[in-house]
Amino acid sequence: MVKSGTIILNTAAHFLMPLQLLFSIFLLLRGHDEPGGGFIAGLVAAGAFTLYLFAFGVKATKGVLRMVDPRDLIGVGLLLGMISVVPAWFMGQPFMTAQWWTIPVINFKASTPLIFDIGVYLAVLGSVTAMVMTLMEGDKDES
């Protein structure tokens, strides 16, 4: 792994990235009841990957993402956003009416707004990460 940042930035990236990703999940899951949600959670997660990108470069960040292209996250996010409006039709309710389900084993309330928020989360994460990676790759070509 080629390190492109300073030792302070590299160390901070190793410690802060997991914390930022965990905080983004917290924001995502609490967002349908209180402030937060898919958009801000996606921005926090994209910030985590951007920090790692600045510290270790594009190639290392793509290695962290494994085989997931950020552009694929955009597509999956948009698909989840579209799927989240369908359950109301099956229940005979108006389009985009929220549906709620309780998962008794873990006492968790799943809902169509949560599915929509996850879609927004993935779309924002994918678009911001793809933009920053493209800018970093373009900057490297000019050097």
Secondary structure, 3 states (H helix, E strand, C coil): CCCCCCHHHHHHHHHHHHHHHHHHHHHHHHCCCCCCCHHHHHHHHHHHHHHHHHHHCHHHHHHHCCCCCHHHHHHHHHHHHHHCCCHHHHCCCCCCCCCEEEECCCCEEEEHHHHHHHHHHHHHHHHHHHHHHHHHHHHHHHC
